[in-house]
Amino acid sequence: MLVDMISNLIKRNTPELSDCFITEQCEEKQGMNFFRYEAKNGKVHIQGDCAVSMAVAYYAFLRDWCGGAFSVDHSLRYREFVLPTQPEEALINRKYRTCMEDTFFSCGACWWDWERWEKEIDFMAMNGINMPLCVVGTEAVWMRTMVEIGMSEPFALTDISGPSYWGWQLSNCYDGCVPQIRKETVEARIALGRRILEREKELGMKPILHSFSGYVSRLFIKSKLRARFNKAESWCKFPEQYQIATRDPAFMRIGSAFLKNQSLLLGDSDFYMADPYYAHAPAKKGDAFLAGIGTAILHVMTKHNENATWVLHASSAKPAMLKNLDAQRLLVLSDCLDDVPNGVPCLLTTHYNGCDVTALHGDASSVCGQRFDDVVQADDRLCGVGACTDGVDTNELFRQWTMNSLVETEADTAGWMNRYFKNRWKTQDDTGEIVRALLDTCYRPNQPKREAGSIICARPSVSPNHTSVGDAGCDVGYDNAILFSAVEKMLAVHADSYEYELDVCDFLRQALSNKAKELCQSALEGYRQKNVEQFETNTNAFLQLIEDLDRLLMTKKEFALPYHLGQAKKCGSTEDECQNYEINLLAQITIFGPVRDNDLYDCCWKDWGGLLKTFYLKRWRALFEYLAVSFKKRPMPERTKMQSLGRDAYLGSEFNRNLAQVERDWISKYTPEYDAVEQEDTLQVAKELMAQYK
């Protein structure tokens, strides 16, 4: 069965090579996963202790000997089949390897069908993932559970957030945000979720499913459900949620019903995610309250499955909540381990591109896999690694570098990146100078964990300091001329792949976004200094750059809003549902919500074609026109009096309130230009913009 699964994986990815491999299961070595491959009788002989180990060996062979690389949709391709001239083998000393966050499933992946998910599961296996998060179909599980405890189906449906927001609901942030409108669509997710879970388990993976943390929406309070609740604080101006009191029978009743329905509809596992304090502070003070929460959550899991392990993020892992629990029933995800309670097993993770923002960013010298070997010697709690991202088609180089580190400790970062580009671009040219430039800019060491925001996507003000909540500001912290030089060298490469053009477009996008900050700051400084020429010259240059960047991004569908909106609409079955999914996507990448007033505007910002020209450009033009009218009058304040999570309050000034209406109007009236996507040659446009802006 195991050998058959790998044979099927090979047939799916390289059908023409299906007869070129012999697969054989072997024992673990030294208690660890193990793989080996070598040439034998004109074929590649692959050995591994499990299906994932053999999948890693298969990909490692194609990558290292045949120029293998993943395409933009994670299909696997190669240049030339060559037998290895020497055997290769490796131990994988990371017991658990996980990936994805709840919010990953609402950032692009929410529109995937089985064909795309099948490729992603194979991609995970070939990169050594053996503990993926699996949440597709939980919408139907939660709706079924609500109906079972006495709620009406219409009520339950309004409590299910739409595709672009469901991931945050799973993290207990809110309920019913831009909700689903058709019961049939929610129930259709069952088949997809079950298929995903079954394939992952067939490959020997141990999926992480969801469990119950006790949270319910305010609508429950108004229903016939009789239970005692503790009111939780509002998350970023969304309506309050309520956590059922742990001693109330409803906690166990609802939690047990959820896990039972999940098992019946999707399948089961031994690992369950529950993050009670990802979005909220505890509803009550005191260690006794936290201890009760921890006991209740774990009891729900172990009553359903005596082998259950509770998986949670370090932000939820309050010491008082876990101290009375069996530590071997716990697994904490953390990027530093300092916030993991003593004695609790944990995974060392790398978090990047939260909310799927399009920044090219990440410290390539300290991804989780590289740090693991050093940390594990000093901390015996550590039992694995994780690549935690919301990104789907963003920052692909850093994503694959992080994924690679989950199973291999690659000391030569530059060497790995050189091979990555040669394989991905199908080139024989030397990419060493390009790699060195990137390691001095986007992927330099000792940079902030969070990305710098795009000034273009920042909400306009006289002193824009952040694009998204908690980002590293709008200063990338490196010499942008070096990044421009990297793009210039990319354009000189002789390459033959779609992914080459995609990377040129993406790295030039980052360089132009950085350049935009210089022009914007100079324009705003001209306003402060009452220098009309400086203000007008740089304002016009900044707005023109946004239009030029929009033109570049429209040459590739992956960076074009109309394409992504089309993917969302394909998931709708009626005109109303298609419109609902459009609003899901448009609201998420702009104001996020709530609609009337919010703290999270632009948290999912995107440098996308069609979005820059119709949304971000319109906002900045509104500010500069406002400043031009008041140029010689009392200056516009640098900040609004009210601040919200380190940024201007969404409705903090007359200008901001007017801008909010512009944003809402755009969401309801935006008309995508589908025919404008991929009408120009990416490389030609890139060369024109390089000549103008470098």
C-alpha positions as CSV (number, residue, x, y, z in Angstrom):
1,M,0.0,0.0,0.0
2,L,2.7,2.5,1.0
3,V,4.8,1.7,-2.1
4,D,1.7,2.0,-4.2
5,M,1.1,5.5,-2.8
6,I,4.5,6.7,-3.8
7,S,4.2,5.1,-7.2
8,N,0.9,7.0,-7.7
9,L,2.6,10.2,-6.5
10,I,5.3,9.7,-9.1
11,K,2.7,9.0,-11.8
12,R,0.8,12.2,-10.9
13,N,3.9,14.4,-11.1
14,T,6.1,12.8,-13.8
15,P,4.0,10.2,-15.6
16,E,6.6,9.7,-18.3
17,L,9.1,8.6,-15.6
18,S,6.8,6.2,-13.8
19,D,8.9,3.2,-15.0
20,C,12.2,4.7,-14.0
21,F,11.8,4.3,-10.3
22,I,11.8,1.3,-7.9
23,T,10.4,2.1,-4.4
24,E,11.1,0.1,-1.3
25,Q,10.1,0.6,2.3
26,C,12.9,0.2,4.9
27,E,13.2,0.7,8.7
28,E,13.8,3.9,10.6
29,K,17.4,4.6,11.5
30,Q,18.4,5.7,15.0
31,G,14.7,6.2,15.7
32,M,14.4,8.8,12.9
33,N,12.9,9.1,9.4
34,F,15.4,8.0,6.8
35,F,15.6,8.0,3.0
36,R,18.1,6.9,0.4
37,Y,18.3,6.8,-3.4
38,E,20.8,5.4,-5.9
39,A,21.0,4.1,-9.4
40,K,20.4,0.4,-9.8
41,N,20.0,-1.6,-13.0
42,G,19.2,1.5,-15.0
43,K,16.6,2.8,-12.6
44,V,16.5,5.0,-9.5
45,H,16.1,2.9,-6.4
46,I,14.3,4.8,-3.7
47,Q,14.2,3.7,-0.1
48,G,12.4,5.3,2.8
49,D,10.9,4.3,6.2
50,C,7.5,6.0,5.3
51,A,5.7,7.4,2.3
52,V,6.8,11.0,3.1
53,S,10.5,10.0,3.4
54,M,10.3,8.3,-0.1
55,A,8.5,11.4,-1.5
56,V,11.4,13.6,-0.1
57,A,13.9,11.2,-1.8
58,Y,12.0,11.4,-5.1
59,Y,12.0,15.2,-5.1
60,A,15.6,15.5,-3.9
61,F,16.8,13.3,-6.8
62,L,14.9,15.3,-9.4
63,R,16.1,18.6,-7.9
64,D,19.7,17.7,-7.5
65,W,20.3,15.6,-10.6
66,C,17.6,16.5,-13.1
67,G,17.1,20.2,-12.6
68,G,13.7,19.6,-11.0
69,A,11.6,22.5,-9.8
70,F,8.1,23.4,-8.8
71,S,6.1,25.5,-11.2
72,V,3.8,28.3,-10.0
73,D,0.9,26.0,-9.3
74,H,3.3,23.5,-7.6
75,S,3.4,21.1,-10.5
76,L,6.8,19.3,-10.7
77,R,8.9,19.6,-13.8
78,Y,12.5,18.8,-14.7
79,R,15.0,19.5,-17.5
80,E,16.6,16.1,-18.2
81,F,16.4,12.7,-16.6
82,V,19.9,11.7,-15.4
83,L,20.7,8.7,-13.2
84,P,22.6,9.6,-10.1
85,T,26.3,8.6,-10.1
86,Q,26.5,8.1,-6.4
87,P,24.0,7.1,-3.7
88,E,22.5,9.8,-1.4
89,E,20.9,9.2,2.0
90,A,19.9,11.3,4.9
91,L,18.3,11.1,8.4
92,I,15.5,13.5,9.2
93,N,16.0,14.4,12.9
94,R,12.8,16.5,13.1
95,K,10.0,14.2,14.3
96,Y,7.1,16.5,13.3
97,R,7.1,18.9,10.4
98,T,4.1,21.1,10.0
99,C,2.9,24.0,7.8
100,M,0.1,26.5,7.3
101,E,-2.0,28.6,9.6
102,D,-5.8,28.8,9.9
103,T,-5.7,32.0,7.8
104,F,-3.8,30.3,5.0
105,F,-7.1,28.6,4.1
106,S,-8.7,32.1,3.6
107,C,-5.9,33.7,1.6
108,G,-6.2,32.3,-1.9
109,A,-6.4,28.6,-0.9
110,C,-10.1,29.1,-0.1
111,W,-10.8,29.1,-3.9
112,W,-8.8,25.9,-4.6
113,D,-10.5,22.8,-6.1
114,W,-9.3,19.2,-5.7
115,E,-6.9,19.4,-8.6
116,R,-5.0,22.3,-7.0
117,W,-5.2,20.7,-3.5
118,E,-3.8,17.4,-4.9
119,K,-0.7,19.2,-6.1
120,E,-0.3,21.0,-2.8
121,I,-0.5,17.8,-0.8
122,D,2.2,16.2,-3.1
123,F,4.3,19.4,-2.7
124,M,4.0,19.1,1.1
125,A,5.0,15.4,1.0
126,M,8.0,16.1,-1.2
127,N,9.1,18.7,1.3
128,G,8.8,16.4,4.2
129,I,5.6,17.7,5.8
130,N,4.0,15.0,8.0
131,M,1.7,17.1,10.1
132,P,-0.3,19.5,8.0
133,L,-3.1,21.6,9.3
134,C,-6.4,20.5,7.7
135,V,-9.5,22.7,8.0
136,V,-11.3,22.4,4.7
137,G,-14.9,21.4,5.5
138,T,-15.0,22.6,9.1
139,E,-17.6,25.1,7.9
140,A,-20.0,22.3,7.4
141,V,-19.0,20.6,10.7
142,W,-19.8,23.8,12.7
143,M,-23.1,24.3,10.9
144,R,-24.1,20.7,11.5
145,T,-23.1,21.1,15.2
146,M,-25.2,24.2,15.6
147,V,-28.3,22.6,14.1
148,E,-27.8,19.5,16.3
149,I,-27.8,21.6,19.5
150,G,-31.1,23.3,18.5
151,M,-30.3,26.2,16.1
152,S,-32.2,26.7,12.9
153,E,-30.4,26.2,9.6
154,P,-30.8,29.9,8.6
155,F,-29.4,30.9,11.9
156,A,-26.4,28.5,11.6
157,L,-25.7,29.7,8.1
158,T,-25.4,33.4,9.2
159,D,-22.8,32.3,11.7
160,I,-20.5,30.8,9.1
161,S,-18.0,33.4,7.8
162,G,-17.4,33.6,4.1
163,P,-14.3,31.9,2.4
164,S,-12.1,35.0,2.8
165,Y,-12.8,35.2,6.6
166,W,-13.4,31.6,7.8
167,G,-9.8,31.1,8.8
168,W,-10.0,33.9,11.3
169,Q,-13.2,32.6,12.7
170,L,-11.5,29.3,13.4
171,S,-9.0,31.3,15.5
172,N,-12.0,32.7,17.5
173,C,-11.7,36.2,16.2
174,Y,-15.3,36.7,15.2
175,D,-18.3,34.9,13.8
176,G,-20.4,35.4,10.6
177,C,-18.2,37.9,8.8
178,V,-19.4,38.4,5.2
179,P,-21.2,35.0,5.8
180,Q,-22.0,32.2,3.5
181,I,-25.5,32.4,1.9
182,R,-26.1,28.9,0.6
183,K,-26.3,25.8,2.7
184,E,-25.5,23.6,-0.3
185,T,-22.2,25.3,-0.8
186,V,-21.2,24.8,2.8
187,E,-22.1,21.1,2.6
188,A,-20.2,20.7,-0.6
189,R,-17.0,21.5,1.3
190,I,-17.4,18.1,3.1
191,A,-16.4,16.1,0.0
192,L,-13.4,18.2,-0.7
193,G,-12.3,18.2,3.0
194,R,-12.7,14.5,3.3
195,R,-10.7,13.9,0.1
196,I,-7.9,16.1,1.4
197,L,-7.8,14.4,4.8
198,E,-7.9,10.9,3.2
199,R,-5.0,11.6,0.8
200,E,-2.9,13.1,3.6
201,K,-3.4,10.1,5.8
202,E,-2.8,7.7,2.9
203,L,0.7,9.3,2.6
204,G,1.2,8.6,6.3
205,M,0.8,12.2,7.5
206,K,-0.8,13.0,10.8
207,P,-3.1,15.9,10.0
208,I,-4.0,18.6,12.6
209,L,-7.7,19.0,12.9
210,H,-9.7,21.5,14.8
211,S,-11.3,21.3,18.2
212,F,-13.6,23.5,20.4
213,S,-12.3,26.3,22.6
214,G,-15.7,27.3,24.1
215,Y,-16.3,30.4,22.0
216,V,-19.7,31.2,20.5
217,S,-21.1,34.3,18.9
218,R,-23.4,36.9,20.4
219,L,-26.2,35.3,18.4
220,F,-26.0,32.3,20.7
221,I,-26.8,34.5,23.7
222,K,-30.0,35.5,22.0
223,S,-31.0,32.0,21.1
224,K,-32.7,29.3,23.2
225,L,-29.3,27.8,24.3
226,R,-29.3,27.9,28.1
227,A,-25.8,28.2,29.4
228,R,-23.5,30.3,31.4
229,F,-21.1,32.5,29.4
230,N,-18.1,34.7,30.0
231,K,-17.9,37.8,27.7
232,A,-14.6,38.1,25.8
233,E,-13.3,41.4,24.7
234,S,-13.9,42.5,21.2
235,W,-11.3,41.7,18.6
236,C,-10.4,44.8,16.6
237,K,-13.9,46.2,16.8
238,F,-15.6,43.1,15.7
239,P,-18.7,42.1,17.7
240,E,-17.9,40.5,21.1
241,Q,-17.8,36.7,21.5
242,Y,-18.7,34.7,24.5
243,Q,-16.9,31.7,26.0
244,I,-19.1,29.1,27.6
245,A,-18.2,28.6,31.3
246,T,-16.1,25.5,31.6
247,R,-18.3,23.9,34.3
248,D,-21.4,24.4,32.3
249,P,-22.5,21.1,30.6
250,A,-22.9,23.0,27.3
251,F,-19.1,23.3,27.0
252,M,-18.7,19.5,26.8
253,R,-21.9,19.0,24.9
254,I,-21.0,21.4,22.0
255,G,-17.3,20.4,22.0
256,S,-18.2,16.7,21.8
257,A,-20.8,17.3,19.1
258,F,-18.2,19.2,17.0
259,L,-15.6,16.5,17.2
260,K,-18.2,13.7,16.5
261,N,-19.5,15.5,13.4
262,Q,-16.0,16.3,12.2
263,S,-15.1,12.6,12.5
264,L,-18.3,11.5,10.7
265,L,-18.1,14.1,7.9
266,L,-14.4,14.5,7.3
267,G,-12.4,11.8,9.2
268,D,-10.3,11.9,12.3
269,S,-6.7,12.3,13.6
270,D,-4.8,12.3,16.9
271,F,-3.9,16.0,16.8
272,Y,-6.3,18.9,17.4
273,M,-5.8,22.6,17.2
274,A,-7.4,24.9,19.8
275,D,-6.2,28.4,20.4
276,P,-8.4,30.0,23.0
277,Y,-6.2,33.2,23.3
278,Y,-5.0,33.8,19.8
279,A,-7.4,36.7,19.5
280,H,-8.6,37.4,23.0
281,A,-7.2,38.0,26.5
282,P,-8.7,35.7,29.1
283,A,-12.3,36.7,30.0
284,K,-11.4,36.5,33.7
285,K,-8.3,37.1,35.8
286,G,-6.6,34.4,37.9
287,D,-4.8,31.1,37.5
288,A,-7.8,29.1,38.6
289,F,-9.9,30.4,35.6
290,L,-7.1,29.5,33.1
291,A,-6.5,26.1,34.7
292,G,-10.3,25.4,34.2
293,I,-10.1,26.4,30.5
294,G,-7.1,24.2,29.9
295,T,-8.7,21.2,31.6
296,A,-12.0,21.6,29.7
297,I,-10.4,22.0,26.3
298,L,-8.2,18.9,26.7
299,H,-11.1,16.9,28.2
300,V,-13.2,17.5,25.1
301,M,-10.4,16.1,23.0
302,T,-9.5,13.1,25.1
303,K,-13.2,12.1,25.7
304,H,-13.5,11.9,21.9
305,N,-10.1,10.3,21.3
306,E,-8.0,8.9,24.1
307,N,-4.8,9.4,22.0
308,A,-5.5,13.1,21.4
309,T,-2.8,15.7,21.5
310,W,-3.7,19.4,21.9
311,V,-1.8,21.6,19.4
312,L,-1.7,25.4,20.1
313,H,0.3,28.5,19.4
314,A,2.6,30.0,22.0
315,S,0.3,33.1,22.2
316,S,-2.4,30.8,23.7
317,A,-0.1,28.7,25.8
318,K,-0.6,30.4,29.2
319,P,1.4,28.6,31.8
320,A,-1.4,28.6,34.3
321,M,-3.7,27.0,31.7
322,L,-1.4,24.1,31.0
323,K,0.4,23.5,34.3
324,N,-2.0,20.8,35.6
325,L,-2.2,18.9,32.3
326,D,-0.2,16.0,31.0
327,A,2.6,17.7,29.1
328,Q,2.8,14.7,26.7
329,R,-0.7,15.6,25.6
330,L,0.5,19.1,24.4
331,L,2.4,20.5,21.5
332,V,3.1,24.2,21.2
333,L,4.1,26.1,18.1
334,S,6.6,28.9,18.7
335,D,9.2,30.8,16.7
336,C,11.5,31.4,19.7
337,L,10.6,28.9,22.5
338,D,11.0,31.6,25.1
339,D,7.3,31.7,25.4
340,V,6.7,28.0,25.8
341,P,5.9,26.8,29.3
342,N,8.5,24.6,31.0
343,G,8.3,20.9,30.1
344,V,5.9,21.2,27.2
345,P,6.9,19.7,23.9
346,C,7.1,22.2,21.1
347,L,7.9,22.9,17.4
348,L,10.2,25.6,16.3
349,T,8.5,27.6,13.6
350,T,9.2,30.3,11.0
351,H,6.3,32.7,10.4
352,Y,6.3,34.9,7.3
353,N,3.9,36.7,4.9
354,G,1.1,36.9,7.4
355,C,-2.2,37.7,5.8
356,D,-0.6,36.9,2.4
357,V,0.9,40.3,2.0
358,T,3.0,40.6,-1.2
359,A,6.3,41.6,0.5
360,L,9.6,39.9,-0.5
361,H,11.1,39.5,3.0
362,G,12.7,37.1,5.4
363,D,15.9,36.3,7.2
364,A,17.3,33.5,5.1
365,S,20.1,32.8,7.6
366,S,17.7,31.8,10.5
367,V,14.8,29.8,9.2
368,C,13.5,27.2,11.6
369,G,15.3,24.2,10.1
370,Q,18.7,26.0,10.3
371,R,18.1,26.9,13.9
372,F,16.8,23.5,14.9
373,D,20.1,21.6,15.2
374,D,21.6,24.2,17.6
375,V,18.4,24.7,19.6
376,V,17.6,21.0,20.1
377,Q,20.9,20.4,21.8
378,A,20.0,22.8,24.5
379,D,16.3,22.2,24.7
380,D,15.0,18.7,24.9
381,R,11.4,19.9,24.6
382,L,11.9,20.5,20.9
383,C,10.5,17.8,18.6
384,G,10.0,19.4,15.3
385,V,9.7,22.4,13.0
386,G,7.1,24.3,11.1
387,A,6.8,26.6,8.2
388,C,3.8,28.8,9.1
389,T,2.6,31.2,6.4
390,D,-0.6,32.6,5.0
391,G,1.1,33.1,1.6
392,V,0.0,31.0,-1.4
393,D,1.7,32.6,-4.5
394,T,3.8,35.2,-2.6
395,N,7.5,35.2,-1.7
396,E,8.0,31.8,-3.3
397,L,11.8,31.7,-2.9
398,F,11.6,32.2,0.8
399,R,8.7,29.7,1.1
400,Q,10.6,27.0,-0.7
401,W,13.8,27.8,1.3
402,T,11.9,27.5,4.5
403,M,10.2,24.3,3.5
404,N,13.5,22.8,2.4
405,S,15.0,23.5,5.8
406,L,12.3,21.3,7.4
407,V,14.1,18.1,6.4
408,E,17.6,19.3,5.3
409,T,20.1,21.5,7.1
410,E,21.6,23.4,4.2
411,A,24.7,25.4,5.4
412,D,25.2,27.0,2.0
413,T,22.3,29.4,1.6
414,A,23.8,31.0,-1.5
415,G,24.4,27.7,-3.1
416,W,20.9,26.5,-2.5
417,M,19.5,29.7,-4.0
418,N,21.7,29.4,-7.1
419,R,20.4,25.9,-7.7
420,Y,16.9,27.1,-7.1
421,F,17.1,29.8,-9.8
422,K,18.9,27.6,-12.3
423,N,16.2,24.9,-11.9
424,R,13.3,27.3,-11.7
425,W,14.4,29.5,-14.6
426,K,15.8,26.6,-16.8
427,T,19.1,28.5,-17.2
428,Q,22.8,27.6,-17.3
429,D,23.8,31.2,-16.6
430,D,25.6,32.1,-13.4
431,T,23.2,33.6,-10.9
432,G,25.7,34.2,-8.1
433,E,25.6,38.1,-8.3
434,I,21.8,38.0,-8.2
435,V,21.8,35.8,-5.1
436,R,24.4,37.9,-3.3
437,A,22.3,41.0,-4.0
438,L,19.1,39.4,-2.6
439,L,21.0,38.2,0.5
440,D,22.0,41.8,1.0
441,T,18.4,43.1,0.6
442,C,15.2,41.2,0.8
443,Y,16.7,38.1,2.6
444,R,19.4,39.8,4.6
445,P,20.3,38.6,8.1
446,N,19.2,40.2,11.4
447,Q,16.1,42.0,10.0
448,P,12.8,42.3,11.7
449,K,10.5,39.3,11.7
450,R,7.7,41.2,10.2
451,E,7.9,42.6,6.8
452,A,8.0,46.3,5.8
453,G,4.8,47.6,4.3
454,S,4.3,49.0,0.9
455,I,3.8,52.8,1.0
456,I,1.5,52.5,-2.0
457,C,-0.8,50.3,-0.1
458,A,-0.6,52.3,3.1
459,R,-3.7,54.4,4.0
460,P,-2.8,57.9,2.9
461,S,-1.7,60.4,5.6
462,V,0.8,63.2,5.9
463,S,3.0,60.8,7.9
464,P,2.3,57.2,6.9
465,N,4.2,55.0,9.3
466,H,2.7,51.5,8.8
467,T,0.8,49.7,6.1
468,S,-0.5,46.9,8.3
469,V,-0.8,46.5,12.0
470,G,2.5,45.5,13.6
471,D,4.6,45.6,10.4
472,A,8.1,46.9,10.4
473,G,7.0,50.3,9.1
474,C,7.4,51.4,5.5
475,D,11.3,51.4,5.5
476,V,12.8,48.2,4.1
477,G,16.1,48.9,5.8
478,Y,18.4,48.2,2.8
479,D,19.9,50.0,-0.2
480,N,17.2,49.8,-2.9
481,A,19.9,50.4,-5.6
482,I,21.2,46.9,-4.8
483,L,17.8,45.3,-5.4
484,F,17.5,47.3,-8.7
485,S,20.9,45.9,-9.7
486,A,19.7,42.4,-9.0
487,V,16.7,42.9,-11.3
488,E,19.0,44.3,-14.0
489,K,21.1,41.2,-13.8
490,M,17.9,39.0,-13.9
491,L,16.9,40.6,-17.1
492,A,20.3,39.7,-18.6
493,V,19.8,36.0,-17.8
494,H,19.1,33.6,-20.7
495,A,16.1,31.7,-19.3
496,D,13.2,29.7,-20.6
497,S,10.4,29.4,-18.1
498,Y,7.2,31.2,-17.1
499,E,8.5,31.3,-13.5
500,Y,11.5,33.3,-14.7
501,E,9.2,36.0,-16.0
502,L,7.2,35.8,-12.8
503,D,10.2,36.4,-10.6
504,V,11.5,39.3,-12.7
505,C,8.1,40.9,-12.3
506,D,7.9,40.2,-8.6
507,F,11.4,41.5,-7.7
508,L,11.0,44.6,-9.9
509,R,7.6,45.1,-8.1
510,Q,9.4,45.1,-4.8
511,A,12.1,47.6,-6.0
512,L,9.5,49.9,-7.5
513,S,7.4,49.7,-4.3
514,N,10.5,50.8,-2.4
515,K,11.2,53.6,-4.9
516,A,7.6,54.8,-4.4
517,K,8.4,55.4,-0.7
518,E,11.2,57.8,-1.7
519,L,8.9,59.8,-4.0
520,C,6.0,59.9,-1.5
521,Q,8.2,61.1,1.4
522,S,9.7,63.8,-0.8
523,A,6.2,65.0,-1.8
524,L,5.0,65.1,1.8
525,E,8.2,66.9,2.9
526,G,7.5,69.4,0.1
527,Y,4.0,70.0,1.7
528,R,5.5,70.4,5.1
529,Q,8.1,72.9,3.8
530,K,5.5,74.7,1.7
531,N,7.7,74.0,-1.4
532,V,5.3,73.9,-4.2
533,E,7.7,72.6,-6.9
534,Q,8.9,69.8,-4.7
535,F,5.4,68.9,-3.7
536,E,4.0,68.9,-7.3
537,T,7.0,67.2,-9.0
538,N,7.2,64.3,-6.5
539,T,3.4,63.9,-6.3
540,N,3.1,63.5,-10.0
541,A,6.1,61.1,-10.1
542,F,4.7,59.0,-7.3
543,L,1.2,58.7,-8.9
544,Q,2.8,57.9,-12.3
545,L,4.9,55.2,-10.7
546,I,1.7,53.6,-9.3
547,E,0.2,53.5,-12.8
548,D,3.4,52.1,-14.2
549,L,3.6,49.4,-11.6
550,D,0.0,48.5,-12.2
551,R,0.9,48.1,-15.9
552,L,3.7,45.7,-15.1
553,L,1.7,43.6,-12.7
554,M,-1.2,43.2,-15.1
555,T,1.2,41.3,-17.4
556,K,1.1,38.3,-15.1
557,K,-2.3,36.9,-13.9
558,E,-0.8,35.8,-10.6
559,F,-0.3,39.5,-9.7
560,A,-3.6,40.8,-11.2
561,L,-6.8,41.3,-9.2
562,P,-9.1,40.5,-12.1
563,Y,-7.7,36.9,-12.3
564,H,-8.1,36.4,-8.5
565,L,-11.6,37.8,-8.6
566,G,-12.4,35.4,-11.4
567,Q,-11.2,32.5,-9.4
568,A,-13.4,33.5,-6.5
569,K,-16.5,33.9,-8.8
570,K,-15.9,30.4,-10.2
571,C,-16.7,29.0,-6.8
572,G,-20.2,30.5,-6.8
573,S,-23.2,28.6,-8.0
574,T,-25.7,31.5,-8.3
575,E,-25.4,35.2,-9.2
576,D,-25.9,36.2,-5.6
577,E,-23.2,33.8,-4.4
578,C,-20.8,35.0,-7.0
579,Q,-21.4,38.6,-5.8
580,N,-20.9,37.5,-2.2
581,Y,-17.5,35.9,-3.0
582,E,-16.5,39.0,-4.9
583,I,-17.2,41.1,-1.8
584,N,-15.4,38.5,0.4
585,L,-12.2,39.0,-1.6
586,L,-12.4,42.8,-2.2
587,A,-13.2,43.5,1.4
588,Q,-10.5,41.3,2.8
589,I,-7.7,42.8,0.7
590,T,-8.8,46.4,1.5
591,I,-10.7,47.4,4.6
592,F,-10.9,43.9,6.0
593,G,-13.6,44.9,8.5
594,P,-15.9,45.6,10.2
595,V,-17.3,47.8,7.5
596,R,-18.4,50.8,9.6
597,D,-15.2,51.2,11.6
598,N,-12.2,49.0,11.9
599,D,-8.6,48.6,13.2
600,L,-7.4,46.2,10.5
601,Y,-7.7,48.2,7.3
602,D,-5.0,47.1,4.8
603,C,-3.9,44.2,6.9
604,C,-4.1,42.0,3.8
605,W,-2.6,44.5,1.4
606,K,-1.6,43.5,-2.1
607,D,0.6,45.0,-4.8
608,W,-1.7,43.7,-7.5
609,G,-2.5,45.0,-10.9
610,G,-6.0,46.4,-11.2
611,L,-5.9,47.1,-7.4
612,L,-3.2,49.7,-7.5
613,K,-4.7,51.7,-10.3
614,T,-8.4,51.6,-9.2
615,F,-8.0,51.6,-5.4
616,Y,-4.6,52.7,-4.0
617,L,-4.0,55.3,-6.7
618,K,-7.5,56.8,-6.0
619,R,-6.8,57.1,-2.3
620,W,-3.4,58.8,-2.7
621,R,-4.8,61.2,-5.3
622,A,-7.5,62.2,-2.9
623,L,-4.9,63.0,-0.2
624,F,-2.7,65.1,-2.6
625,E,-5.7,67.0,-3.9
626,Y,-6.8,67.7,-0.3
627,L,-3.3,68.9,0.6
628,A,-3.0,71.1,-2.6
629,V,-6.3,72.9,-1.7
630,S,-5.1,73.5,1.8
631,F,-1.4,74.2,0.9
632,K,-1.2,77.7,2.4
633,K,-3.7,77.1,5.1
634,R,-3.3,75.4,8.4
635,P,-1.4,72.2,7.8
636,M,-3.0,68.8,8.0
637,P,-2.0,67.1,11.3
638,E,0.7,64.4,11.1
639,R,-1.5,62.0,13.0
640,T,-5.1,61.7,14.0
641,K,-5.8,62.4,17.6
642,M,-7.1,58.9,18.1
643,Q,-4.7,56.1,17.3
644,S,-5.6,52.5,16.7
645,L,-3.0,49.8,17.1
646,G,-0.1,52.1,16.2
647,R,-1.9,53.7,13.2
648,D,-4.3,56.5,12.5
649,A,-7.9,55.7,13.6
650,Y,-10.0,54.6,10.6
651,L,-12.5,57.4,11.1
652,G,-10.1,59.7,13.0
653,S,-10.4,62.8,10.8
654,E,-12.8,64.3,8.3
655,F,-10.5,63.2,5.5
656,N,-10.4,59.6,6.8
657,R,-14.2,59.5,7.1
658,N,-14.5,60.7,3.5
659,L,-11.9,58.1,2.5
660,A,-13.8,55.4,4.2
661,Q,-16.8,56.1,2.0
662,V,-14.6,56.0,-1.1
663,E,-13.3,52.6,0.0
664,R,-16.8,51.2,0.6
665,D,-18.0,52.5,-2.8
666,W,-15.1,50.9,-4.5
667,I,-15.9,47.5,-3.0
668,S,-19.5,47.7,-4.2
669,K,-18.8,49.1,-7.7
670,Y,-15.4,47.7,-8.8
671,T,-15.6,46.2,-12.3
672,P,-12.6,44.0,-13.2
673,E,-10.9,44.4,-16.6
674,Y,-10.5,40.7,-17.4
675,D,-9.4,41.4,-20.9
676,A,-6.5,43.7,-19.7
677,V,-4.7,40.8,-18.0
678,E,-1.5,39.5,-19.8
679,Q,-1.9,41.7,-22.8
680,E,1.7,43.0,-22.7
681,D,5.1,41.2,-22.5
682,T,6.4,41.1,-19.0
683,L,10.1,41.4,-19.9
684,Q,9.5,44.2,-22.3
685,V,7.6,46.3,-19.8
686,A,10.2,45.4,-17.1
687,K,13.0,46.7,-19.3
688,E,11.1,49.9,-20.0
689,L,10.5,50.6,-16.3
690,M,14.1,49.7,-15.3
691,A,15.4,52.3,-17.8
692,Q,13.0,54.8,-16.2
693,Y,13.3,54.2,-12.5
694,K,16.6,52.3,-11.6
